[in-house]
Amino acid sequence: MKQSKLVCIIIIMCCMQFVSSAQDSTKIDTTKKNTTNSFISNLKTRNVILSTNMVELLVKGPNLMYEQVIRGNKGITAKLVYDVSPDINMIYLESSYRYYFWKPNGDRLLTGLSAGPYVKLTQQLSGKKRFVFGVGAEAAFKWIWYDHYVLEPSVTISYPYLFDLRIGFGYAF
């Protein structure tokens, strides 16, 4: 019961951060002369993405990934996975730093081919209750359609987890 409360608290905190970031991205800069153009340009450059990995959703359980632009063509991700397997319950916290070095859609933020370092923390909630730390690299390619809908296949290679293939679907804000 304590584990499910912890998962709920973490998800609520992630959602609160997401809502505050989404509200900040649509604020109008009143110091500029033409506020309509700055408002429209803020809406066209999506800088927050929420997505879920459909493979993990079907095999392991609920998961949510949050990605935020930190500077130009660089982004940082945070992912929470709650594995509800019949034998073992686990929580995965994952994070990566992404550098977007090829963009098929021009200067659009958080799209195209990216690569960077990757970290995975695993806490087993039942059985031996062990904690595992993994480090590696991640490569991803992200498409955004109709200014909002996201498709992102990605690959991670890390120690001790070795290889992980993902297909994420999400929404850009």
N, CA, C and O of each residue as an XYZ file, in Angstrom:
692
protein
N       0.819     -1.192      0.000
C       0.000      0.000      0.000
C       0.864      1.257      0.000
O       0.525      2.244     -0.653
N       1.988      1.225      0.735
C       2.868      2.385      0.788
C       3.476      2.681     -0.574
O       3.682      3.841     -0.931
N       3.768      1.606     -1.351
C       4.375      1.797     -2.659
C       3.404      2.485     -3.615
O       3.812      3.357     -4.383
N       2.138      2.110     -3.579
C       1.171      2.726     -4.482
C       0.956      4.198     -4.123
O       0.728      5.020     -5.011
N       1.024      4.537     -2.846
C       0.915      5.933     -2.451
C       2.108      6.725     -2.958
O       1.954      7.863     -3.401
N       3.307      6.132     -2.896
C       4.510      6.796     -3.390
C       4.417      7.039     -4.888
O       4.778      8.116     -5.362
N       3.941      6.059     -5.634
C       3.780      6.205     -7.083
C       2.778      7.312     -7.389
O       3.021      8.131     -8.275
N       1.666      7.352     -6.678
C       0.663      8.402     -6.886
C       1.226      9.785     -6.609
O       0.950     10.725     -7.354
N       2.005      9.923     -5.557
C       2.607     11.215     -5.222
C       3.578     11.652     -6.308
O       3.585     12.822     -6.693
N       4.392     10.741     -6.807
C       5.351     11.077     -7.861
C       4.621     11.496     -9.133
O       5.013     12.469     -9.777
N       3.566     10.775     -9.501
C       2.809     11.127    -10.705
C       2.135     12.484    -10.543
O       2.120     13.276    -11.486
N       1.586     12.765     -9.388
C       0.947     14.066     -9.141
C       1.978     15.185     -9.236
O       1.693     16.238     -9.807
N       3.172     14.972     -8.683
C       4.220     16.001     -8.751
C       4.652     16.240    -10.199
O       4.872     17.385    -10.593
N       4.775     15.174    -10.996
C       5.134     15.324    -12.412
C       4.055     16.100    -13.162
O       4.370     16.964    -13.980
N       2.785     15.798    -12.890
C       1.688     16.503    -13.546
C       1.656     17.977    -13.163
O       1.381     18.829    -14.007
N       1.933     18.285    -11.897
C       1.963     19.679    -11.456
C       3.077     20.443    -12.164
O       2.876     21.583    -12.583
N       4.254     19.825    -12.303
C       5.358     20.453    -13.020
C       4.988     20.674    -14.479
O       5.295     21.719    -15.053
N       4.332     19.693    -15.071
C       3.914     19.786    -16.462
C       2.941     20.944    -16.657
O       3.107     21.727    -17.592
N       1.942     21.069    -15.808
C       0.940     22.124    -15.932
C       1.588     23.493    -15.787
O       1.270     24.405    -16.550
N       2.491     23.656    -14.822
C       3.129     24.959    -14.639
C       4.032     25.294    -15.819
O       4.115     26.459    -16.206
N       4.711     24.312    -16.401
C       5.552     24.554    -17.574
C       4.705     24.908    -18.784
O       5.079     25.785    -19.562
N       3.583     24.249    -18.956
C       2.707     24.533    -20.088
C       2.128     25.934    -19.984
O       1.989     26.614    -21.001
N       1.788     26.383    -18.784
C       1.257     27.727    -18.604
C       2.336     28.771    -18.868
O       2.047     29.812    -19.458
N       3.574     28.516    -18.442
C       4.662     29.453    -18.675
C       4.982     29.600    -20.150
O       5.370     30.686    -20.581
N       4.834     28.537    -20.946
C       5.203     28.596    -22.355
C       4.232     29.417    -23.185
O       4.581     29.808    -24.299
N       3.013     29.701    -22.688
C       2.047     30.472    -23.463
C       1.888     31.908    -22.958
O       0.977     32.604    -23.405
N       2.733     32.367    -22.055
C       2.638     33.737    -21.567
C       3.063     34.719    -22.659
O       3.964     34.432    -23.447
N       2.417     35.860    -22.696
C       2.717     36.885    -23.676
C       3.751     37.827    -23.093
O       3.635     38.264    -21.948
N       4.782     38.141    -23.904
C       5.809     39.086    -23.496
C       5.303     40.491    -23.801
O       5.222     40.875    -24.967
N       4.960     41.267    -22.767
C       4.374     42.588    -22.972
C       5.414     43.653    -23.260
O       5.037     44.779    -23.586
N       6.695     43.361    -23.158
C       7.726     44.349    -23.460
C       7.923     44.525    -24.956
O       8.460     45.548    -25.379
N       7.511     43.570    -25.764
C       7.630     43.678    -27.211
C       6.452     44.476    -27.763
O       5.375     44.507    -27.166
N       6.671     45.125    -28.915
C       5.627     45.945    -29.513
C       4.499     45.084    -30.078
O       3.327     45.430    -29.922
N       4.827     43.983    -30.723
C       3.816     43.160    -31.359
C       3.598     41.895    -30.539
O       4.277     40.888    -30.743
N       2.646     41.953    -29.609
C       2.437     40.822    -28.708
C       1.733     39.663    -29.392
O       1.884     38.519    -28.962
N       0.972     39.921    -30.438
C       0.282     38.840    -31.132
C       1.281     37.893    -31.793
O       1.132     36.675    -31.699
N       2.300     38.442    -32.462
C       3.303     37.609    -33.114
C       4.112     36.804    -32.111
O       4.433     35.646    -32.380
N       4.455     37.384    -30.953
C       5.219     36.634    -29.963
C       4.373     35.513    -29.355
O       4.898     34.442    -29.050
N       3.070     35.749    -29.176
C       2.189     34.706    -28.664
C       2.088     33.541    -29.657
O       2.145     32.377    -29.261
N       1.940     33.859    -30.942
C       1.867     32.816    -31.968
C       3.181     32.057    -32.057
O       3.165     30.832    -32.182
N       4.316     32.742    -31.997
C       5.602     32.036    -32.072
C       5.814     31.151    -30.853
O       6.434     30.095    -30.975
N       5.320     31.543    -29.679
C       5.417     30.684    -28.497
C       4.593     29.411    -28.679
O       5.003     28.341    -28.229
N       3.433     29.516    -29.336
C       2.612     28.334    -29.545
C       3.223     27.390    -30.579
O       3.048     26.176    -30.479
N       3.940     27.931    -31.578
C       4.514     27.088    -32.621
C       5.756     26.346    -32.163
O       6.052     25.283    -32.709
N       6.488     26.847    -31.200
C       7.705     26.183    -30.732
C       7.390     25.419    -29.460
O       7.521     25.954    -28.359
N       6.986     24.198    -29.606
C       6.649     23.341    -28.473
C       7.922     23.015    -27.708
O       8.912     22.594    -28.306
N       7.907     23.202    -26.406
C       9.106     22.919    -25.625
C       8.868     21.944    -24.480
O       9.741     21.780    -23.629
N       7.707     21.292    -24.437
C       7.413     20.267    -23.442
C       6.686     19.128    -24.146
O       5.765     19.359    -24.930
N       7.110     17.888    -23.859
C       6.459     16.728    -24.453
C       6.175     15.698    -23.360
O       7.046     15.384    -22.549
N       4.960     15.184    -23.349
C       4.578     14.072    -22.482
C       4.296     12.875    -23.373
O       3.568     12.995    -24.358
N       4.864     11.717    -23.039
C       4.637     10.538    -23.863
C       4.621      9.281    -23.010
O       4.996      9.294    -21.838
N       4.173      8.189    -23.634
C       4.175      6.894    -22.987
C       4.714      5.864    -23.972
O       4.510      5.983    -25.181
N       5.394      4.867    -23.453
C       5.917      3.785    -24.269
C       4.858      2.703    -24.339
O       4.516      2.096    -23.325
N       4.340      2.459    -25.528
C       3.249      1.504    -25.684
C       3.682      0.071    -25.401
O       2.890     -0.715    -24.882
N       4.926     -0.286    -25.730
C       5.419     -1.638    -25.468
C       5.472     -1.876    -23.959
O       4.987     -2.902    -23.482
N       6.055     -0.943    -23.202
C       6.114     -1.079    -21.748
C       4.729     -1.037    -21.128
O       4.482     -1.708    -20.125
N       3.828     -0.267    -21.702
C       2.464     -0.189    -21.181
C       1.769     -1.549    -21.262
O       1.035     -1.933    -20.352
N       2.005     -2.268    -22.353
C       1.383     -3.581    -22.518
C       2.094     -4.674    -21.732
O       1.441     -5.582    -21.219
N       3.438     -4.607    -21.626
C       4.215     -5.673    -21.005
C       4.417     -5.449    -19.510
O       4.195     -6.360    -18.714
N       4.836     -4.247    -19.122
C       5.183     -3.984    -17.720
C       4.056     -3.306    -16.957
O       3.574     -3.834    -15.955
N       3.637     -2.142    -17.428
C       2.619     -1.394    -16.715
C       2.660      0.072    -17.084
O       3.267      0.441    -18.089
N       2.018      0.921    -16.281
C       1.936      2.341    -16.604
C       3.304      3.009    -16.615
O       4.173      2.697    -15.800
N       3.480      3.944    -17.562
C       4.723      4.700    -17.651
C       4.440      6.077    -18.228
O       3.481      6.267    -18.975
N       5.277      7.024    -17.875
C       5.120      8.402    -18.330
C       6.494      9.024    -18.506
O       7.336      8.948    -17.612
N       6.723      9.648    -19.679
C       7.989     10.342    -19.923
C       7.721     11.815    -20.161
O       6.806     12.184    -20.897
N       8.523     12.641    -19.537
C       8.442     14.095    -19.640
C       9.739     14.579    -20.279
O      10.826     14.204    -19.839
N       9.630     15.412    -21.317
C      10.828     15.979    -21.940
C      10.694     17.492    -22.011
O       9.635     18.016    -22.357
N      11.775     18.187    -21.682
C      11.803     19.646    -21.621
C      13.023     20.168    -22.368
O      14.117     19.619    -22.231
N      12.845     21.221    -23.155
C      13.973     21.891    -23.793
C      14.764     22.607    -22.705
O      14.186     23.300    -21.867
N      16.084     22.441    -22.717
C      16.877     23.205    -21.753
C      17.694     24.301    -22.425
O      18.015     25.308    -21.795
N      18.037     24.113    -23.706
C      18.734     25.168    -24.431
C      18.787     24.800    -25.905
O      19.472     23.847    -26.276
N      18.082     25.529    -26.745
C      18.134     25.331    -28.186
C      17.860     23.910    -28.634
O      16.714     23.462    -28.609
N      18.901     23.194    -29.046
C      18.733     21.831    -29.549
C      19.108     20.780    -28.512
O      19.507     19.672    -28.870
N      18.985     21.116    -27.238
C      19.271     20.173    -26.156
C      18.027     20.014    -25.291
O      17.281     20.968    -25.067
N      17.815     18.783    -24.806
C      16.668     18.513    -23.961
C      17.028     17.543    -22.854
O      18.055     16.867    -22.908
N      16.178     17.486    -21.861
C      16.372     16.549    -20.757
C      15.062     15.799    -20.543
O      13.981     16.382    -20.627
N      15.169     14.499    -20.265
C      13.981     13.683    -20.075
C      13.953     13.099    -18.663
O      14.990     12.910    -18.028
N      12.761     12.826    -18.199
C      12.546     12.099    -16.942
C      11.410     11.119    -17.193
O      10.368     11.487    -17.736
N      11.616      9.876    -16.796
C      10.622      8.850    -17.062
C      10.375      8.033    -15.805
O      11.301      7.712    -15.060
N       9.120      7.706    -15.585
C       8.702      6.885    -14.457
C       7.932      5.689    -14.998
O       6.976      5.847    -15.756
N       8.360      4.476    -14.599
C       7.696      3.238    -15.011
C       7.354      2.453    -13.748
O       8.198      2.275    -12.869
N       6.134      1.995    -13.668
C       5.717      1.147    -12.552
C       5.434     -0.234    -13.121
O       4.428     -0.427    -13.804
N       6.313     -1.199    -12.848
C       6.214     -2.562    -13.357
C       5.314     -3.366    -12.431
O       5.645     -3.574    -11.263
N       4.187     -3.814    -12.946
C       3.220     -4.556    -12.142
C       3.165     -6.023    -12.564
O       2.084     -6.593    -12.710
N       4.333     -6.627    -12.759
C       4.406     -8.040    -13.117
C       3.796     -8.889    -12.009
O       3.764     -8.462    -10.855
N       3.313    -10.081    -12.338
C       2.719    -10.935    -11.299
C       3.727    -11.357    -10.227
O       3.351    -11.537     -9.069
N       4.999    -11.517    -10.597
C       6.005    -11.989     -9.648
C       6.654    -10.861     -8.848
O       6.793    -10.964     -7.629
N       7.049     -9.788     -9.527
C       7.836     -8.729     -8.887
C       7.272     -7.369     -9.263
O       6.996     -7.115    -10.435
N       7.099     -6.497     -8.285
C       6.728     -5.104     -8.527
C       7.973     -4.241     -8.432
O       8.759     -4.362     -7.492
N       8.144     -3.360     -9.428
C       9.332     -2.508     -9.473
C       8.958     -1.115     -9.932
O       7.952     -0.914    -10.613
N       9.795     -0.145     -9.541
C       9.691      1.221    -10.035
C      10.998      1.547    -10.740
O      12.082      1.327    -10.200
N      10.880      2.074    -11.953
C      12.045      2.518    -12.711
C      11.995      4.032    -12.830
O      10.965      4.588    -13.212
N      13.077      4.696    -12.513
C      13.238      6.122    -12.764
C      14.364      6.260    -13.778
O      15.483      5.809    -13.534
N      14.072      6.874    -14.900
C      15.046      6.998    -15.963
C      15.190      8.461    -16.345
O      14.237      9.235    -16.253
N      16.387      8.832    -16.773
C      16.628     10.187    -17.229
C      17.686     10.167    -18.315
O      18.576      9.316    -18.319
N      17.579     11.117    -19.238
C      18.591     11.228    -20.284
C      18.762     12.685    -20.676
O      17.850     13.501    -20.545
N      19.953     12.983    -21.158
C      20.279     14.292    -21.709
C      20.374     14.100    -23.208
O      21.167     13.282    -23.672
N      19.586     14.832    -23.974
C      19.533     14.618    -25.420
C      20.100     15.817    -26.177
O      19.815     16.972    -25.860
N      20.895     15.510    -27.169
C      21.399     16.517    -28.089
C      20.816     16.202    -29.458
O      21.115     15.156    -30.032
N      19.983     17.099    -29.989
C      19.361     16.922    -31.300
C      20.310     17.466    -32.354
O      20.527     18.674    -32.443
N      20.880     16.555    -33.162
C      21.884     16.994    -34.132
C      21.410     16.905    -35.577
O      22.147     17.330    -36.467
N      20.240     16.385    -35.854
C      19.666     16.418    -37.189
C      18.164     16.588    -37.081
O      17.483     15.800    -36.426
N      17.647     17.637    -37.736
C      16.222     17.952    -37.663
C      15.626     17.989    -39.059
O      15.982     18.861    -39.851
N      14.721     17.060    -39.383
C      14.127     17.065    -40.718
C      13.161     18.220    -40.945
O      12.910     18.590    -42.092
N      12.616     18.793    -39.885
C      11.632     19.870    -40.000
C      12.229     21.245    -39.735
O      11.524     22.140    -39.269
N      13.506     21.430    -40.021
C      14.116     22.740    -39.836
C      14.509     23.002    -38.399
O      15.184     22.185    -37.772
N      14.082     24.153    -37.871
C      14.517     24.591    -36.539
C      13.548     24.222    -35.425
O      13.669     24.746    -34.318
N      12.629     23.370    -35.673
C      11.637     23.010    -34.653
C      12.300     22.320    -33.463
O      13.154     21.453    -33.645
N      11.914     22.699    -32.255
C      12.497     22.148    -31.043
C      12.030     20.711    -30.806
O      10.912     20.343    -31.165
N      12.904     19.908    -30.197
C      12.608     18.543    -29.766
C      12.128     17.635    -30.900
O      11.261     16.791    -30.673
N      12.660     17.785    -32.102
C      12.355     16.868    -33.190
C      13.644     16.417    -33.845
O      14.662     17.106    -33.774
N      13.600     15.266    -34.478
C      14.742     14.774    -35.226
C      15.515     13.706    -34.487
O      15.010     13.069    -33.562
N      16.754     13.523    -34.917
C      17.635     12.497    -34.377
C      18.406     13.053    -33.185
O      18.993     14.133    -33.260
N      18.397     12.303    -32.084
C      19.088     12.749    -30.873
C      19.871     11.597    -30.263
O      19.583     10.426    -30.508
N      20.861     11.957    -29.467
C      21.660     10.973    -28.727
C      22.198     11.645    -27.473
O      22.300     12.870    -27.399
N      22.539     10.820    -26.487
C      23.097     11.366    -25.262
C      23.201     10.337    -24.156
O      22.811      9.183    -24.334
N      23.733     10.758    -23.000
C      23.874      9.848    -21.863
C      22.519      9.508    -21.238
O      21.545     10.250    -21.365
N      22.496      8.356    -20.556
C      21.255      7.812    -20.025
C      21.525      7.194    -18.656
O      22.557      6.554    -18.453
N      20.598      7.386    -17.717
C      20.714      6.843    -16.364
C      19.394      6.154    -16.009
O      18.318      6.661    -16.327
N      19.486      4.985    -15.342
C      18.292      4.250    -14.931
C      18.461      3.773    -13.495
O      19.442      3.109    -13.162
N      17.500      4.116    -12.656
C      17.460      3.667    -11.275
C      16.279      2.715    -11.117
O      15.165      3.027    -11.535
N      16.524      1.566    -10.517
C      15.480      0.562    -10.345
C      15.350      0.205     -8.873
O      16.341     -0.098     -8.208
N      14.133      0.243     -8.374
C      13.853     -0.158     -6.999
C      12.845     -1.296     -7.033
O      11.713     -1.123     -7.485
N      13.260     -2.444     -6.558
C      12.353     -3.594     -6.464
C      11.509     -3.420     -5.212
O      12.045     -3.190     -4.128
N      10.188     -3.528     -5.354
C       9.277     -3.275     -4.251
C       8.853     -4.540     -3.514
O       8.312     -4.462     -2.411
N       9.093     -5.692     -4.108
C       8.734     -6.945     -3.448
C       9.913     -7.907     -3.520
O      10.831     -7.708     -4.315
N       9.893     -8.933     -2.705
C      10.988     -9.905     -2.705
C      12.198     -9.366     -1.960
O      12.095     -8.980     -0.795
N      13.357     -9.339     -2.638
C      14.610     -8.909     -1.997
C      14.709     -7.395     -1.813
O      15.565     -6.920     -1.068
N      13.849     -6.640     -2.479
C      13.822     -5.175     -2.390
C      15.192     -4.569     -2.674
O      15.710     -3.787     -1.878
N      15.763     -4.927     -3.790
C      17.088     -4.429     -4.154
C      17.000     -3.164     -4.994
O      15.974     -2.877     -5.611
N      18.098     -2.414     -5.006
C      18.220     -1.162     -5.747
C      19.341     -1.326     -6.772
O      20.435     -1.765     -6.420
N      19.084     -0.980     -8.039
C      20.072     -1.131     -9.104
C      20.230      0.202     -9.823
O      19.245      0.890    -10.091
N      21.476      0.566    -10.136
C      21.810      1.794    -10.840
C      22.433      1.428    -12.183
O      23.394      0.659    -12.223
N      21.910      1.960    -13.275
C      22.441      1.671    -14.607
C      22.834      2.938    -15.334
O      22.190      3.976    -15.178
N      23.899      2.858    -16.135
C      24.404      3.992    -16.909
C      24.651      3.536    -18.334
O      25.094      2.410    -18.561
N      24.365      4.408    -19.302
C      24.594      4.049    -20.689
C      24.328      5.207    -21.624
O      24.544      6.367    -21.272
N      23.849      4.884    -22.837
C      23.575      5.888    -23.865
C      22.206      5.619    -24.478
O      21.698      4.498    -24.456
N      21.630      6.681    -25.023
C      20.317      6.590    -25.650
C      20.360      7.280    -27.007
O      21.005      8.318    -27.157
N      19.676      6.711    -27.995
C      19.485      7.335    -29.303
C      17.997      7.286    -29.624
O      17.333      6.282    -29.368
N      17.474      8.380    -30.187
C      16.043      8.462    -30.474
C      15.807      9.282    -31.735
O      16.634     10.112    -32.113
N      14.682      9.043    -32.373
C      14.247      9.871    -33.493
C      12.802     10.249    -33.233
O      11.949      9.379    -33.055
N      12.522     11.550    -33.209
C      11.191     12.025    -32.846
C      10.546     12.776    -33.998
O      11.145     13.666    -34.600
N       9.290     12.389    -34.292
C       8.460     13.104    -35.248
C       7.317     13.761    -34.482
O       6.783     13.189    -33.532
N       6.949     14.968    -34.905
C       5.767     15.643    -34.345
C       4.861     16.012    -35.519
O       5.267     16.740    -36.426
N       3.613     15.494    -35.489
C       2.643     15.775    -36.537
C       1.569     16.715    -36.026
O       1.199     16.680    -34.853
N       1.073     17.554    -36.922
C      -0.022     18.480    -36.632
C       0.255     19.309    -35.379
O      -0.657     19.598    -34.604
N       1.503     19.684    -35.191
C       1.949     20.539    -34.082
C       1.796     19.923    -32.692
O       2.148     20.577    -31.710
N       1.296     18.713    -32.567
C       1.087     18.150    -31.234
C       1.430     16.676    -31.085
O       2.010     16.300    -30.067
N       1.101     15.826    -32.046
C       1.179     14.375    -31.871
C       2.595     13.859    -32.113
O       3.227     14.199    -33.114
N       3.080     13.046    -31.198
C       4.482     12.630    -31.175
C       4.604     11.120    -31.381
O       3.848     10.337    -30.806
N       5.570     10.730    -32.211
C       5.978      9.337    -32.364
C       7.485      9.305    -32.196
O       8.206     10.061    -32.847
N       7.967      8.416    -31.309
C       9.392      8.402    -31.010
C       9.912      6.984    -30.758
O       9.745      6.449    -29.662
N      10.542      6.372    -31.771
C      11.272      5.136    -31.497
C      12.632      5.482    -30.882
O      13.272      6.452    -31.289
N      13.066      4.688    -29.905
C      14.357      4.947    -29.258
C      15.015      3.651    -28.833
O      14.364      2.617    -28.682
N      16.326      3.735    -28.644
C      17.135      2.594    -28.229
C      18.037      3.049    -27.093
O      18.645      4.117    -27.166
N      18.126      2.233    -26.038
C      19.080      2.507    -24.962
C      20.000      1.303    -24.804
O      19.577      0.150    -24.897
N      21.250      1.603    -24.565
C      22.257      0.583    -24.273
C      22.894      0.995    -22.961
O      23.465      2.081    -22.855
N      22.797      0.130    -21.959
C      23.331      0.494    -20.649
C      23.795     -0.735    -19.898
O      23.467     -1.867    -20.253
N      24.559     -0.491    -18.860
C      25.011     -1.555    -17.974
C      24.296     -1.387    -16.653
O      24.306     -0.271    -16.134
N      23.699     -2.355    -16.085
C      23.630     -3.786    -16.357
C      22.418     -4.211    -17.173
O      22.160     -5.411    -17.269
N      21.659     -3.292    -17.766
C      20.415     -3.649    -18.455
C      20.607     -4.029    -19.915
O      19.703     -4.610    -20.517
N      21.729     -3.726    -20.484
C      22.089     -4.024    -21.860
C      21.265     -3.244    -22.871
O      21.612     -2.095    -23.144
N      20.208     -3.783    -23.441
C      19.550     -3.224    -24.612
C      18.054     -3.066    -24.360
O      17.412     -3.960    -23.809
N      17.502     -1.920    -24.770
C      16.072     -1.690    -24.614
C      15.560     -0.913    -25.825
O      16.113      0.130    -26.174
N      14.519     -1.413    -26.458
C      13.901     -0.773    -27.613
C      12.537     -0.243    -27.198
O      11.771     -0.939    -26.533
N      12.231      1.007    -27.595
C      10.978      1.640    -27.180
C      10.267      2.275    -28.367
O      10.896      2.662    -29.352
N       8.968      2.375    -28.259
C       8.161      3.123    -29.223
C       7.227      4.001    -28.407
O       6.257      3.512    -27.827
N       7.514      5.288    -28.363
C       6.733      6.213    -27.561
C       5.717      6.988    -28.386
O       5.987      7.392    -29.517
N       4.543      7.187    -27.796
C       3.516      8.025    -28.377
C       3.209      9.108    -27.359
O       3.150      8.840    -26.159
N       3.011     10.359    -27.844
C       2.772     11.407    -26.884
C       2.145     12.640    -27.477
O       1.588     12.624    -28.575
N       2.252     13.716    -26.715
C       1.639     14.996    -27.052
C       2.621     16.110    -26.717
O       3.224     16.114    -25.644
N       2.779     17.049    -27.636
C       3.682     18.190    -27.439
C       2.893     19.418    -27.009
O       1.839     19.716    -27.571
N       3.403     20.123    -26.017
C       2.761     21.333    -25.506
C       3.631     22.533    -25.774
O       3.264     23.653    -25.418
